[in-house]
């Protein structure tokens, strides 16, 4: 972010904080769904079940990494999208 003006930096900072706040708020329903996520294996151990459970269980890790590294690389706040894509596209 060397060639970015101060107002652009402020806009980027606000956008990053908004997106990160959204990811943290999405942890609330995640906590409610965590205990029943293992039910994905009721139909048997399929590839889709493993993708769903791995994506679902690693979501807080992605949110934590986004929060820790947001100042160094603001684009990292998009990292939890990988988990959401894995959950919804399997």
N, CA, C and O atoms as CSV, one atom per row, in Angstrom:
chain,resi,resn,atom,element,x,y,z
A,1,UNK,N,N,0.823,-1.176,0.000
A,1,UNK,CA,C,0.000,0.000,0.000
A,1,UNK,C,C,0.871,1.245,0.000
A,1,UNK,O,O,0.602,2.195,0.735
A,2,UNK,N,N,1.904,1.245,-0.813
A,2,UNK,CA,C,2.822,2.368,-0.840
A,2,UNK,C,C,2.279,3.551,-1.626
A,2,UNK,O,O,2.482,4.698,-1.228
A,3,UNK,N,N,1.589,3.295,-2.739
A,3,UNK,CA,C,1.121,4.360,-3.614
A,3,UNK,C,C,-0.348,4.693,-3.380
A,3,UNK,O,O,-1.052,5.067,-4.318
A,4,UNK,N,N,-0.813,4.562,-2.158
A,4,UNK,CA,C,-2.214,4.795,-1.829
A,4,UNK,C,C,-2.299,6.050,-0.967
A,4,UNK,O,O,-1.523,6.236,-0.030
A,5,UNK,N,N,-3.261,6.905,-1.307
A,5,UNK,CA,C,-3.424,8.135,-0.524
A,5,UNK,C,C,-4.024,7.819,0.844
A,5,UNK,O,O,-4.497,6.710,1.092
A,6,UNK,N,N,-3.993,8.814,1.719
A,6,UNK,CA,C,-4.491,8.609,3.078
A,6,UNK,C,C,-5.992,8.326,3.082
A,6,UNK,O,O,-6.457,7.489,3.856
A,7,UNK,N,N,-6.754,9.008,2.233
A,7,UNK,CA,C,-8.203,8.745,2.201
A,7,UNK,C,C,-8.498,7.345,1.677
A,7,UNK,O,O,-9.427,6.688,2.149
A,8,UNK,N,N,-7.718,6.888,0.711
A,8,UNK,CA,C,-7.901,5.521,0.213
A,8,UNK,C,C,-7.544,4.504,1.286
A,8,UNK,O,O,-8.198,3.467,1.402
A,9,UNK,N,N,-6.517,4.789,2.065
A,9,UNK,CA,C,-6.156,3.900,3.163
A,9,UNK,C,C,-7.273,3.828,4.195
A,9,UNK,O,O,-7.556,2.761,4.739
A,10,UNK,N,N,-7.906,4.967,4.463
A,10,UNK,CA,C,-9.024,4.989,5.412
A,10,UNK,C,C,-10.197,4.164,4.893
A,10,UNK,O,O,-10.827,3.429,5.653
A,11,UNK,N,N,-10.488,4.285,3.607
A,11,UNK,CA,C,-11.584,3.508,3.011
A,11,UNK,C,C,-11.266,2.018,3.069
A,11,UNK,O,O,-12.136,1.207,3.386
A,12,UNK,N,N,-10.027,1.660,2.764
A,12,UNK,CA,C,-9.622,0.255,2.821
A,12,UNK,C,C,-9.724,-0.264,4.250
A,12,UNK,O,O,-10.188,-1.382,4.471
A,13,UNK,N,N,-9.296,0.535,5.216
A,13,UNK,CA,C,-9.344,0.115,6.617
A,13,UNK,C,C,-10.787,-0.103,7.068
A,13,UNK,O,O,-11.076,-1.077,7.763
A,14,UNK,N,N,-11.685,0.786,6.685
A,14,UNK,CA,C,-13.097,0.633,7.052
A,14,UNK,C,C,-13.691,-0.611,6.399
A,14,UNK,O,O,-14.429,-1.355,7.044
A,15,UNK,N,N,-13.379,-0.841,5.139
A,15,UNK,CA,C,-13.902,-2.014,4.437
A,15,UNK,C,C,-13.382,-3.309,5.057
A,15,UNK,O,O,-14.133,-4.269,5.231
A,16,UNK,N,N,-12.096,-3.328,5.387
A,16,UNK,CA,C,-11.499,-4.520,5.999
A,16,UNK,C,C,-12.139,-4.791,7.355
A,16,UNK,O,O,-12.459,-5.936,7.673
A,17,UNK,N,N,-12.325,-3.755,8.147
A,17,UNK,CA,C,-12.944,-3.940,9.462
A,17,UNK,C,C,-14.395,-4.393,9.336
A,17,UNK,O,O,-14.855,-5.214,10.129
A,18,UNK,N,N,-15.119,-3.865,8.349
A,18,UNK,CA,C,-16.506,-4.290,8.139
A,18,UNK,C,C,-16.577,-5.765,7.771
A,18,UNK,O,O,-17.372,-6.513,8.339
A,19,UNK,N,N,-15.753,-6.180,6.828
A,19,UNK,CA,C,-15.770,-7.578,6.390
A,19,UNK,C,C,-15.348,-8.507,7.523
A,19,UNK,O,O,-15.940,-9.571,7.704
A,20,UNK,N,N,-14.341,-8.119,8.279
A,20,UNK,CA,C,-13.903,-8.948,9.395
A,20,UNK,C,C,-14.974,-9.037,10.472
A,20,UNK,O,O,-15.154,-10.094,11.078
A,21,UNK,N,N,-15.685,-7.948,10.719
A,21,UNK,CA,C,-16.793,-7.976,11.673
A,21,UNK,C,C,-17.886,-8.924,11.201
A,21,UNK,O,O,-18.477,-9.643,12.006
A,22,UNK,N,N,-18.154,-8.926,9.911
A,22,UNK,CA,C,-19.137,-9.859,9.351
A,22,UNK,C,C,-18.717,-11.305,9.585
A,22,UNK,O,O,-19.538,-12.132,9.982
A,23,UNK,N,N,-17.438,-11.619,9.341
A,23,UNK,CA,C,-16.952,-12.987,9.568
A,23,UNK,C,C,-17.078,-13.383,11.039
A,23,UNK,O,O,-17.436,-14.518,11.352
A,24,UNK,N,N,-16.785,-12.453,11.932
A,24,UNK,CA,C,-16.871,-12.762,13.366
A,24,UNK,C,C,-18.336,-12.971,13.771
A,24,UNK,O,O,-18.634,-13.855,14.575
A,25,UNK,N,N,-19.239,-12.174,13.228
A,25,UNK,CA,C,-20.666,-12.366,13.524
A,25,UNK,C,C,-21.175,-13.708,13.000
A,25,UNK,O,O,-22.072,-14.306,13.593
A,26,UNK,N,N,-20.611,-14.174,11.904
A,26,UNK,CA,C,-21.013,-15.478,11.370
A,26,UNK,C,C,-20.503,-16.639,12.217
A,26,UNK,O,O,-20.896,-17.786,12.002
A,27,UNK,N,N,-19.633,-16.347,13.176
A,27,UNK,CA,C,-19.201,-17.399,14.098
A,27,UNK,C,C,-20.309,-17.793,15.073
A,27,UNK,O,O,-20.289,-18.898,15.614
A,28,UNK,N,N,-21.278,-16.900,15.302
A,28,UNK,CA,C,-22.375,-17.215,16.235
A,28,UNK,C,C,-23.210,-18.388,15.717
A,28,UNK,O,O,-23.398,-19.354,16.456
A,29,UNK,N,N,-23.721,-18.348,14.477
A,29,UNK,CA,C,-24.446,-19.536,14.008
A,29,UNK,C,C,-23.524,-20.748,13.845
A,29,UNK,O,O,-23.968,-21.892,13.949
A,30,UNK,N,N,-22.238,-20.488,13.588
A,30,UNK,CA,C,-21.295,-21.605,13.475
A,30,UNK,C,C,-21.237,-22.364,14.795
A,30,UNK,O,O,-21.209,-23.595,14.802
A,31,UNK,N,N,-21.221,-21.637,15.915
A,31,UNK,CA,C,-21.179,-22.294,17.227
A,31,UNK,C,C,-22.422,-23.150,17.472
A,31,UNK,O,O,-22.343,-24.203,18.105
A,32,UNK,N,N,-23.560,-22.693,16.970
A,32,UNK,CA,C,-24.793,-23.462,17.148
A,32,UNK,C,C,-24.822,-24.706,16.275
A,32,UNK,O,O,-25.394,-25.725,16.662
A,33,UNK,N,N,-24.215,-24.630,15.108
A,33,UNK,CA,C,-24.246,-25.748,14.164
A,33,UNK,C,C,-23.089,-26.736,14.355
A,33,UNK,O,O,-23.141,-27.852,13.837
A,34,UNK,N,N,-22.068,-26.343,15.079
A,34,UNK,CA,C,-20.897,-27.210,15.252
A,34,UNK,C,C,-21.237,-28.583,15.813
A,34,UNK,O,O,-20.752,-29.581,15.280
A,35,UNK,N,N,-22.046,-28.684,16.863
A,35,UNK,CA,C,-22.303,-30.020,17.416
A,35,UNK,C,C,-23.020,-30.970,16.455
A,35,UNK,O,O,-22.870,-32.186,16.566
A,36,UNK,N,N,-23.794,-30.432,15.519
A,36,UNK,CA,C,-24.534,-31.333,14.627
A,36,UNK,C,C,-23.865,-31.473,13.261
A,36,UNK,O,O,-24.407,-32.144,12.383
A,37,UNK,N,N,-22.704,-30.857,13.064
A,37,UNK,CA,C,-22.047,-30.959,11.756
A,37,UNK,C,C,-21.570,-32.382,11.464
A,37,UNK,O,O,-21.419,-32.762,10.303
A,38,UNK,N,N,-21.337,-33.158,12.504
A,38,UNK,CA,C,-20.932,-34.549,12.296
A,38,UNK,C,C,-22.017,-35.420,11.696
A,38,UNK,O,O,-21.753,-36.534,11.246
A,39,UNK,N,N,-23.246,-34.907,11.692
A,39,UNK,CA,C,-24.346,-35.662,11.089
A,39,UNK,C,C,-24.206,-35.758,9.576
A,39,UNK,O,O,-24.973,-36.471,8.929
A,40,UNK,N,N,-23.251,-35.060,9.013
A,40,UNK,CA,C,-22.994,-35.167,7.574
A,40,UNK,C,C,-22.588,-36.583,7.205
A,40,UNK,O,O,-22.712,-36.984,6.047
A,41,UNK,N,N,-22.101,-37.348,8.185
A,41,UNK,CA,C,-21.657,-38.712,7.924
A,41,UNK,C,C,-22.766,-39.746,8.131
A,41,UNK,O,O,-22.505,-40.947,8.063
A,42,UNK,N,N,-23.996,-39.296,8.382
A,42,UNK,CA,C,-25.096,-40.249,8.560
A,42,UNK,C,C,-25.344,-41.082,7.310
A,42,UNK,O,O,-25.742,-42.243,7.408
A,43,UNK,N,N,-25.115,-40.507,6.146
A,43,UNK,CA,C,-25.316,-41.241,4.896
A,43,UNK,C,C,-24.092,-42.065,4.517
A,43,UNK,O,O,-24.094,-42.746,3.492
A,44,UNK,N,N,-23.077,-42.008,5.316
A,44,UNK,CA,C,-21.845,-42.741,5.031
A,44,UNK,C,C,-20.699,-41.775,4.801
A,44,UNK,O,O,-20.918,-40.584,4.580
A,45,UNK,N,N,-19.483,-42.283,4.854
A,45,UNK,CA,C,-18.307,-41.421,4.692
A,45,UNK,C,C,-18.048,-41.095,3.216
A,45,UNK,O,O,-17.236,-41.751,2.564
A,46,UNK,N,N,-18.733,-40.092,2.704
A,46,UNK,CA,C,-18.547,-39.686,1.311
A,46,UNK,C,C,-17.568,-38.529,1.230
A,46,UNK,O,O,-17.244,-37.894,2.234
A,47,UNK,N,N,-17.104,-38.267,0.021
A,47,UNK,CA,C,-16.176,-37.156,-0.192
A,47,UNK,C,C,-16.839,-35.830,0.172
A,47,UNK,O,O,-16.201,-34.960,0.764
A,48,UNK,N,N,-18.103,-35.674,-0.174
A,48,UNK,CA,C,-18.835,-34.443,0.128
A,48,UNK,C,C,-18.943,-34.226,1.638
A,48,UNK,O,O,-18.848,-33.093,2.110
A,49,UNK,N,N,-19.140,-35.290,2.384
A,49,UNK,CA,C,-19.237,-35.167,3.838
A,49,UNK,C,C,-17.902,-34.710,4.430
A,49,UNK,O,O,-17.872,-33.861,5.320
A,50,UNK,N,N,-16.805,-35.275,3.933
A,50,UNK,CA,C,-15.486,-34.860,4.434
A,50,UNK,C,C,-15.185,-33.406,4.080
A,50,UNK,O,O,-14.646,-32.669,4.906
A,51,UNK,N,N,-15.525,-32.987,2.863
A,51,UNK,CA,C,-15.293,-31.595,2.463
A,51,UNK,C,C,-16.121,-30.659,3.329
A,51,UNK,O,O,-15.619,-29.633,3.788
A,52,UNK,N,N,-17.382,-31.002,3.558
A,52,UNK,CA,C,-18.247,-30.166,4.380
A,52,UNK,C,C,-17.705,-30.029,5.793
A,52,UNK,O,O,-17.587,-28.917,6.309
A,53,UNK,N,N,-17.378,-31.136,6.413
A,53,UNK,CA,C,-16.925,-31.104,7.805
A,53,UNK,C,C,-15.574,-30.399,7.932
A,53,UNK,O,O,-15.381,-29.613,8.860
A,54,UNK,N,N,-14.645,-30.662,7.026
A,54,UNK,CA,C,-13.339,-29.983,7.089
A,54,UNK,C,C,-13.490,-28.481,6.866
A,54,UNK,O,O,-12.857,-27.687,7.563
A,55,UNK,N,N,-14.308,-28.087,5.917
A,55,UNK,CA,C,-14.535,-26.659,5.688
A,55,UNK,C,C,-15.222,-26.020,6.883
A,55,UNK,O,O,-14.889,-24.904,7.281
A,56,UNK,N,N,-16.171,-26.728,7.443
A,56,UNK,CA,C,-16.938,-26.192,8.555
A,56,UNK,C,C,-16.077,-26.056,9.808
A,56,UNK,O,O,-16.149,-25.042,10.502
A,57,UNK,N,N,-15.274,-27.056,10.097
A,57,UNK,CA,C,-14.464,-27.026,11.315
A,57,UNK,C,C,-13.279,-26.067,11.223
A,57,UNK,O,O,-12.807,-25.581,12.252
A,58,UNK,N,N,-12.791,-25.786,10.026
A,58,UNK,CA,C,-11.638,-24.892,9.898
A,58,UNK,C,C,-12.039,-23.433,9.693
A,58,UNK,O,O,-11.160,-22.582,9.555
A,59,UNK,N,N,-13.330,-23.115,9.669
A,59,UNK,CA,C,-13.774,-21.734,9.488
A,59,UNK,C,C,-13.232,-20.789,10.567
A,59,UNK,O,O,-12.766,-19.704,10.221
A,60,UNK,N,N,-13.269,-21.148,11.858
A,60,UNK,CA,C,-12.721,-20.226,12.859
A,60,UNK,C,C,-11.220,-19.983,12.690
A,60,UNK,O,O,-10.728,-18.906,13.026
A,61,UNK,N,N,-10.500,-20.961,12.179
A,61,UNK,CA,C,-9.065,-20.782,11.937
A,61,UNK,C,C,-8.852,-19.715,10.864
A,61,UNK,O,O,-7.979,-18.857,10.994
A,62,UNK,N,N,-9.652,-19.777,9.813
A,62,UNK,CA,C,-9.541,-18.783,8.740
A,62,UNK,C,C,-9.890,-17.382,9.243
A,62,UNK,O,O,-9.246,-16.405,8.862
A,63,UNK,N,N,-10.904,-17.285,10.092
A,63,UNK,CA,C,-11.277,-15.983,10.656
A,63,UNK,C,C,-10.156,-15.459,11.557
A,63,UNK,O,O,-9.835,-14.271,11.519
A,64,UNK,N,N,-9.569,-16.328,12.357
A,64,UNK,CA,C,-8.468,-15.923,13.229
A,64,UNK,C,C,-7.267,-15.440,12.410
A,64,UNK,O,O,-6.678,-14.407,12.727
A,65,UNK,N,N,-6.904,-16.179,11.365
A,65,UNK,CA,C,-5.778,-15.767,10.519
A,65,UNK,C,C,-6.067,-14.436,9.828
A,65,UNK,O,O,-5.174,-13.599,9.696
A,66,UNK,N,N,-7.298,-14.238,9.392
A,66,UNK,CA,C,-7.665,-12.971,8.761
A,66,UNK,C,C,-7.549,-11.824,9.756
A,66,UNK,O,O,-7.104,-10.734,9.397
A,67,UNK,N,N,-7.940,-12.059,10.994
A,67,UNK,CA,C,-7.862,-11.003,12.009
A,67,UNK,C,C,-6.413,-10.679,12.363
A,67,UNK,O,O,-6.070,-9.516,12.579
A,68,UNK,N,N,-5.578,-11.685,12.424
A,68,UNK,CA,C,-4.182,-11.470,12.819
A,68,UNK,C,C,-3.399,-10.746,11.720
A,68,UNK,O,O,-2.609,-9.848,12.011
A,69,UNK,N,N,-3.616,-11.135,10.460
A,69,UNK,CA,C,-2.789,-10.602,9.374
A,69,UNK,C,C,-3.459,-9.495,8.565
A,69,UNK,O,O,-2.971,-9.150,7.488
A,70,UNK,N,N,-4.555,-8.933,9.050
A,70,UNK,CA,C,-5.282,-7.929,8.270
A,70,UNK,C,C,-4.484,-6.638,8.067
A,70,UNK,O,O,-4.678,-5.962,7.057
A,71,UNK,N,N,-3.616,-6.284,8.972
A,71,UNK,CA,C,-2.836,-5.050,8.804
A,71,UNK,C,C,-1.708,-5.209,7.805
A,71,UNK,O,O,-1.374,-4.277,7.074
A,72,UNK,N,N,-1.129,-6.390,7.779
A,72,UNK,CA,C,-0.022,-6.621,6.859
A,72,UNK,C,C,-0.529,-6.809,5.426
A,72,UNK,O,O,0.044,-6.268,4.481
A,73,UNK,N,N,-1.605,-7.579,5.279
A,73,UNK,CA,C,-2.194,-7.852,3.973
A,73,UNK,C,C,-3.709,-7.724,4.095
A,73,UNK,O,O,-4.371,-8.683,4.491
A,74,UNK,N,N,-4.271,-6.569,3.765
A,74,UNK,CA,C,-5.712,-6.366,3.952
A,74,UNK,C,C,-6.585,-7.330,3.150
A,74,UNK,O,O,-7.709,-7.619,3.560
A,75,UNK,N,N,-6.103,-7.823,2.038
A,75,UNK,CA,C,-6.902,-8.716,1.205
A,75,UNK,C,C,-7.135,-10.081,1.860
A,75,UNK,O,O,-7.980,-10.851,1.403
A,76,UNK,N,N,-6.397,-10.380,2.918
A,76,UNK,CA,C,-6.541,-11.671,3.580
A,76,UNK,C,C,-7.895,-11.817,4.271
A,76,UNK,O,O,-8.258,-12.924,4.670
A,77,UNK,N,N,-8.647,-10.730,4.420
A,77,UNK,CA,C,-9.972,-10.856,5.037
A,77,UNK,C,C,-10.913,-11.664,4.154
A,77,UNK,O,O,-11.997,-12.042,4.599
A,78,UNK,N,N,-10.524,-11.934,2.923
A,78,UNK,CA,C,-11.329,-12.783,2.044
A,78,UNK,C,C,-11.047,-14.269,2.273
A,78,UNK,O,O,-11.702,-15.112,1.660
A,79,UNK,N,N,-10.107,-14.603,3.123
A,79,UNK,CA,C,-9.735,-16.000,3.369
A,79,UNK,C,C,-10.896,-16.877,3.822
A,79,UNK,O,O,-10.991,-18.011,3.352
A,80,UNK,N,N,-11.786,-16.424,4.707
A,80,UNK,CA,C,-12.899,-17.297,5.098
A,80,UNK,C,C,-13.853,-17.647,3.958
A,80,UNK,O,O,-14.670,-18.557,4.098
A,81,UNK,N,N,-13.763,-16.947,2.849
A,81,UNK,CA,C,-14.586,-17.310,1.685
A,81,UNK,C,C,-14.257,-18.709,1.184
A,81,UNK,O,O,-15.122,-19.400,0.647
A,82,UNK,N,N,-13.018,-19.122,1.357
A,82,UNK,CA,C,-12.617,-20.464,0.920
A,82,UNK,C,C,-13.443,-21.504,1.667
A,82,UNK,O,O,-13.897,-22.481,1.071
A,83,UNK,N,N,-13.636,-21.306,2.947
A,83,UNK,CA,C,-14.428,-22.247,3.739
A,83,UNK,C,C,-15.899,-22.214,3.325
A,83,UNK,O,O,-16.533,-23.262,3.206
A,84,UNK,N,N,-16.433,-21.037,3.111
A,84,UNK,CA,C,-17.830,-20.939,2.721
A,84,UNK,C,C,-18.089,-21.574,1.363
A,84,UNK,O,O,-19.122,-22.212,1.157
A,85,UNK,N,N,-17.160,-21.401,0.444
A,85,UNK,CA,C,-17.296,-22.043,-0.864
A,85,UNK,C,C,-17.248,-23.559,-0.698
A,85,UNK,O,O,-18.018,-24.277,-1.338
A,86,UNK,N,N,-16.356,-24.049,0.150
A,86,UNK,CA,C,-16.282,-25.489,0.387
A,86,UNK,C,C,-17.536,-26.053,1.010
A,86,UNK,O,O,-17.929,-27.177,0.700
A,87,UNK,N,N,-18.172,-25.293,1.884
A,87,UNK,CA,C,-19.390,-25.750,2.544
A,87,UNK,C,C,-20.559,-25.776,1.565
A,87,UNK,O,O,-21.327,-26.737,1.544
A,88,UNK,N,N,-20.697,-24.738,0.763
A,88,UNK,CA,C,-21.886,-24.621,-0.072
A,88,UNK,C,C,-21.768,-25.279,-1.440
A,88,UNK,O,O,-22.793,-25.525,-2.077
A,89,UNK,N,N,-20.579,-25.571,-1.913
A,89,UNK,CA,C,-20.449,-26.149,-3.251
A,89,UNK,C,C,-20.155,-27.644,-3.270
A,89,UNK,O,O,-19.936,-28.206,-4.343
A,90,UNK,N,N,-20.145,-28.296,-2.127
A,90,UNK,CA,C,-19.847,-29.728,-2.178
A,90,UNK,C,C,-21.022,-30.555,-2.544
A,90,UNK,O,O,-20.915,-31.778,-2.625
